[in-house]
């Protein structure tokens, strides 16, 4: 699904690797036909204690931007609750720094 993942940061990508903005990534994901899978994967990364803190926060921001571009208001409310629940489960250091 991710192809060249443009919103996770890594120190060992090729010199020509493209990094997209979080807003554009969120908008593109909101247009996906498999929104349940998008949300499941984002929430998995946000909750993954093996993923570094920086990328967990990035995924929370991607999810927040994704929600903003959803046209279905019922899905927006449900997705916002899912994000809130995932953020509440984050370690205290992440909840303080998150800004999501």
Secondary structure, DSSP 4 states (H G I P E B T S, - for coil): --SS-SSS--SS--TT-----HHHHHHHHHT-S-HHHHHHHHHHHHH-TTS-HHHHHHHHHHHHHHHHH-S-HHHHHHHHHHHHHHHHTS-HHHHHH---
